[in-house]
Amino acid sequence: MPARSRREPLSRDRLLAAAVELADAEGLGAVTMRRLSATVGVEAMSLYHHLSGKEALLEGLVDTVVAEIDQAVHAVEESEGPLDWQRTLRRRFLAARTVMLRHPWAPALIGSRTSVPPSIFGIYEALLATMIEGGFSYHLAHRALHTFASMPLGFVQELFSPAATGTSVDTEVAEAELIAMAEMLPHITAMVASEIHTNDGDMLGWCDSQPEFEFTLDLILDGFARQLG
């Protein structure tokens, strides 16, 4: 009798890895307990031994992405060595962004959490340590954390961001809306018209391109460097 092939044991890590792959391929809306069970080839009830439900699955996805950010940061810091506080923070934020660009569904998921996921505290603790060692007071570092907002996680949280929710910007619709707004909101219309982007594969949201992310990051870092000076 031929030996049976050994199936990889079901585990929380295996399920979350499969969920990340599913979200990357089809968007966060495709990630359900039923769809995940079909993806890994088990009955849906088997998942509940490792994940208590959909909310636990989403929390696990956040933890998985944050762990990936930690790995990316450690990898770049080990390869490039120590830097001053400003360049260290810049390097960390850009390393985090490489992760977010691989998982464009992650910003919307993180932004939907009603409380700070515990796994994220470690990222901000490391940022605080770098700033305090670089000469920041806790008061100034607190202001810096508010100013950086979601940038330590590699994205800019926009007020309105269709792409972050899994939809794309319809250029024809956007142009029609601009025409309708032109008389009522001339300055907003002119600004949007000059800045409107097409999705070039390097955007996490409507106004979150790589050049804009780096421009904002450098502006903030330079501002806090002047505060220290």
C-alpha positions in Angstrom: 0.0 0.0 0.0 1.5 3.4 -1.0 2.3 5.7 1.9 -0.1 8.6 2.5 1.4 12.1 1.9 1.6 13.9 5.2 -0.6 17.0 5.4 0.9 20.1 7.1 -0.7 20.3 10.6 -3.4 23.0 11.0 -2.2 25.9 13.1 -3.0 29.5 13.7 0.2 30.6 11.9 -0.7 28.4 8.9 -4.2 29.8 8.8 -3.0 33.4 9.0 -0.4 32.9 6.3 -3.1 31.5 4.0 -5.4 34.4 4.9 -2.7 36.9 4.0 -2.1 35.2 0.6 -5.9 35.3 0.0 -6.1 39.0 0.9 -3.1 39.8 -1.3 -4.7 38.0 -4.3 -8.3 39.0 -4.0 -8.6 41.8 -1.4 -9.7 41.8 2.3 -13.4 41.2 1.4 -12.5 37.7 0.2 -11.2 36.7 3.6 -14.0 34.8 5.4 -13.8 31.8 7.7 -15.6 29.7 5.0 -13.3 30.8 2.2 -10.2 30.3 4.4 -11.3 26.8 5.3 -11.7 25.9 1.6 -8.3 27.4 0.9 -6.5 25.2 3.4 -8.7 22.2 2.6 -10.5 21.6 5.9 -14.0 21.8 7.3 -14.9 25.3 8.4 -15.5 24.2 12.0 -11.8 23.1 12.2 -10.7 26.7 12.1 -12.5 27.6 15.3 -9.9 25.5 17.3 -7.3 28.1 16.3 -9.3 31.3 15.6 -12.5 32.0 17.6 -14.2 33.8 14.7 -13.9 36.5 12.0 -12.8 39.2 14.4 -10.0 37.0 15.7 -9.0 36.3 12.1 -8.8 40.1 11.4 -6.8 40.7 14.6 -4.5 37.9 13.5 -4.0 39.5 10.1 -2.9 42.7 11.8 -0.5 40.9 14.0 1.0 39.1 11.0 1.6 42.3 9.1 3.1 44.0 12.1 5.4 41.0 12.6 6.5 41.4 9.0 7.2 45.1 9.6 9.4 44.1 12.6 11.3 41.6 10.4 11.8 44.2 7.6 13.1 46.8 10.1 15.5 44.4 11.8 16.8 43.2 8.4 17.6 46.7 7.1 19.1 47.8 10.4 21.3 44.7 10.6 22.5 45.2 7.0 23.1 49.0 7.2 24.3 49.5 10.8 23.5 52.3 13.3 22.5 55.8 12.2 21.5 59.0 14.0 17.9 59.3 15.2 16.6 61.1 12.1 17.9 58.7 9.6 17.0 55.7 11.8 13.3 56.8 11.9 13.3 57.5 8.2 14.8 54.0 7.5 12.3 52.3 9.7 9.3 54.1 8.2 10.4 53.2 4.7 11.0 49.6 5.6 7.5 49.5 7.0 6.2 50.9 3.8 7.8 48.1 1.7 5.5 45.7 3.7 2.4 47.8 3.2 3.0 48.0 -0.5 3.0 44.2 -0.5 -0.3 44.2 1.4 -2.4 47.2 0.2 -5.4 46.0 2.1 -3.6 46.3 5.4 -3.9 50.1 6.0 -7.7 50.0 5.9 -7.8 47.0 8.2 -5.5 48.6 10.7 -7.5 51.8 10.5 -10.7 50.0 11.2 -9.5 48.7 14.7 -11.3 50.4 17.5 -8.3 50.1 19.8 -4.6 49.9 19.3 -3.6 46.3 18.5 -1.1 45.2 21.2 1.4 44.1 18.6 1.7 47.7 17.4 2.9 49.0 20.8 6.3 47.5 20.2 6.9 49.6 17.1 6.0 52.8 18.9 8.1 51.8 21.9 11.1 51.4 19.7 10.4 54.8 18.1 10.2 56.5 21.5 13.5 54.9 22.6 15.2 56.2 19.4 13.9 59.7 19.9 14.7 59.8 23.7 18.2 58.6 23.0 18.5 61.3 20.3 17.7 64.1 22.7 13.9 64.4 22.6 12.0 65.2 25.8 9.0 63.0 26.4 6.8 66.0 25.7 8.4 66.5 22.3 8.4 62.8 21.5 4.7 62.7 22.4 4.1 65.5 19.9 6.2 63.6 17.3 4.1 60.4 17.7 0.9 62.4 17.1 2.5 64.1 14.0 3.8 60.9 12.5 0.4 59.2 13.0 0.3 56.1 10.9 3.6 56.7 9.1 5.6 54.4 11.4 3.4 51.6 9.9 4.3 52.6 6.4 1.2 54.5 5.2 -0.6 57.8 5.4 -4.2 57.5 6.7 -6.3 59.6 4.4 -9.6 61.2 5.4 -11.2 59.7 2.3 -9.3 56.9 0.5 -11.3 54.8 -2.0 -8.3 52.6 -2.9 -7.7 51.8 0.8 -11.1 50.2 1.0 -10.4 47.9 -1.9 -12.0 50.1 -4.6 -10.2 52.0 -7.4 -10.5 55.5 -8.6 -12.6 55.8 -11.7 -10.9 58.6 -13.7 -14.0 59.4 -15.7 -16.2 59.6 -12.6 -13.6 61.7 -10.9 -13.5 64.1 -13.8 -17.3 64.4 -13.9 -17.3 65.2 -10.2 -14.6 67.8 -10.6 -16.7 69.6 -13.3 -19.7 69.5 -11.0 -17.7 71.0 -8.1 -15.8 73.6 -10.1 -18.0 76.6 -9.5 -18.8 75.8 -5.9 -15.3 74.8 -4.8 -12.8 76.4 -7.2 -9.7 76.0 -5.1 -10.3 72.4 -4.0 -11.2 71.6 -7.6 -8.0 73.1 -8.9 -5.9 71.3 -6.3 -7.4 67.9 -7.0 -7.2 68.5 -10.7 -3.4 69.2 -10.4 -2.8 66.3 -8.1 -5.1 63.5 -9.2 -3.2 60.3 -9.8 -3.7 57.1 -11.8 -2.9 53.9 -9.9 0.6 53.0 -11.0 1.0 50.1 -8.6 2.7 52.2 -6.0 -0.2 53.6 -4.1 -1.9 52.6 -0.9 -4.6 55.2 -1.1 -5.8 58.1 -3.2 -3.0 60.4 -2.1 -0.5 58.0 -0.7 2.2 57.6 -3.4 5.8 57.0 -2.6 7.0 60.5 -3.4 4.3 62.1 -1.3 5.0 59.7 1.6 8.7 60.6 1.5 8.1 64.3 1.1 5.8 64.3 4.2 8.2 62.2 6.2 11.2 64.4 5.4 9.3 67.5 6.2 8.3 66.2 9.6 11.8 64.9 10.5 13.4 68.2 9.5 10.9 70.1 11.6 11.7 68.1 14.7 15.4 68.4 14.0 14.9 72.1 14.1 13.0 71.8 17.4 16.0 69.9 18.9 18.4 72.5 17.5 
